[in-house]
Amino acid sequence: MKFGTKAIHAGAEPDPSTGAIMTPIYQTSTYVQESPGTHKGYAYARGKNPTRVALEKNLAALEDAKHCLCFSSGMGATDAVIKLLRPGDEVITGDDLYGGSYRIFTKVFANYGIKFHFINLTDANNIKKFINGNTKLIWVETPTNPTMQIVDIAACSAIAKENKLTLCVDNTFASPYLQNPLALGADIVMHSVTKYLGGHSDVVMGALMTNDDKLYTDLAFILNSCGANPGPMDSFLVMRGVKTLHLRMERHCYNGRKIAEFLKNHPRIEKIYWPGFEDHPNHAIAKKQMRDFGGMISIVLRGASLEETFRVSSSFHVFSLAESLGGVESLINHPVTMTHASIPKEERERVGVVDNLLRLSVGVEDVEDLIEDLKQALETR
Ligand SMILES: *Cc1c(COP(=O)(O)O)cnc(C)c1O
């Protein structure tokens, strides 16, 4: 089956008791057993819930994965992956990461004796310099947040396999519509379902997909043991949202391209980050591993102070100033004070997260209105 058909149908069976076409919200914490231990696969809802199981089947299909597990947030999913490790283990990851990933690595798991190397992954060969006997995991985000670096997933996978390391890819920015890391050799895919998959800014959720039975069993054990499980209502909302993922992504990509082209030669823009430009440093890799380039764009305002950047970011009428991304509505974000506030100044500036950087999550509105809004906001001084 092709992507759009799977988005609508995978995991969604008509309800056997009524024929309801939409998967019911099984709002229950437990399941009745006829005699002890005779449950029908469902014993307690932290472990399993039928609405969640339907969603997991659906999301697995979108990544062509054998298994999927849903979590109460993207961070809950990330937390579970790192809990596969032991004290003394080492992780190699990128130097441009979602702020919350950087925070959980450095402020939570570093305290448990796990060591993280934050390196430039735009050349995957850099990984080799950091591999030693303790290395267990490579954690890749691509495109990166917020500077849209592109990491070569297949090259990372080759290095991971050669050294018997696990490769996990945070595929949030691309969504399964644009990129399928398992097909490129990754062992685990992580999604903040909150973003494109949910798509309507009304749910916080995370997911992990894998083809590896052992990883699945271990991660399911961690999910059930640690309890970052999502509720059935949220699972329902995501199943509903996913039904239009392919349509939304098409428009995100179309609008993203139009806006990137509009901004590229705008006199107020000093720098623009969007992997669809031929002069993007890893455009060729983006073209190879992604089907299109998405609706995430970052811009640096020419010579703007922090105050001026604030004034611009508050003068939009259609874009809303907010954290998060991937919803139907266009958002603007100031990484330094919002999504990336937890990263020390020297570290973020080294990768280009400067005071006058703004990140756009281009929504699915009419692009003419979005461009008009950008035009007027960029006149603000
Ligand atoms: C939002 C986000 C996360 C964290 O997901 P939550 O659902 O907010 O917990 C992780 N990685 C990326 C790239 C994100 O954008």
The ligand as an SDF file (V2000), in Angstrom:
LIG
                    3D

 15 15  0  0  0  0  0  0  0  0999 V2000
    9.5750   18.6610   20.0550 C   0  0  0  0  0  0  0  0  0  0  0  0
   10.7490   17.8370   19.7480 C   0  0  0  0  0  0  0  0  0  0  0  0
   11.1550   16.8260   20.6210 C   0  0  0  0  0  0  0  0  0  0  0  0
   10.4910   16.5600   21.9490 C   0  0  0  0  0  0  0  0  0  0  0  0
    9.1860   16.1070   21.7930 O   0  0  0  0  0  0  0  0  0  0  0  0
    7.9870   16.4290   22.8410 P   0  0  0  0  0  0  0  0  0  0  0  0
    6.8250   15.7700   22.2220 O   0  0  0  0  0  0  0  0  0  0  0  0
    7.8850   17.9130   22.9310 O   0  0  0  0  0  0  0  0  0  0  0  0
    8.3930   15.8390   24.1470 O   0  0  0  0  0  0  0  0  0  0  0  0
   12.2590   16.0640   20.2430 C   0  0  0  0  0  0  0  0  0  0  0  0
   12.9180   16.2930   19.0840 N   0  0  0  0  0  0  0  0  0  0  0  0
   12.5410   17.2580   18.2290 C   0  0  0  0  0  0  0  0  0  0  0  0
   13.3020   17.4530   16.9630 C   0  0  0  0  0  0  0  0  0  0  0  0
   11.4490   18.0670   18.5330 C   0  0  0  0  0  0  0  0  0  0  0  0
   11.1040   19.0450   17.6870 O   0  0  0  0  0  0  0  0  0  0  0  0
  1  2  1  0
  2  3  1  0
  2 14  2  0
  3  4  1  0
  3 10  2  0
  4  5  1  0
  5  6  1  0
  6  7  2  0
  6  8  1  0
  6  9  1  0
 10 11  1  0
 11 12  2  0
 12 13  1  0
 12 14  1  0
 14 15  1  0
M  END
$$$$
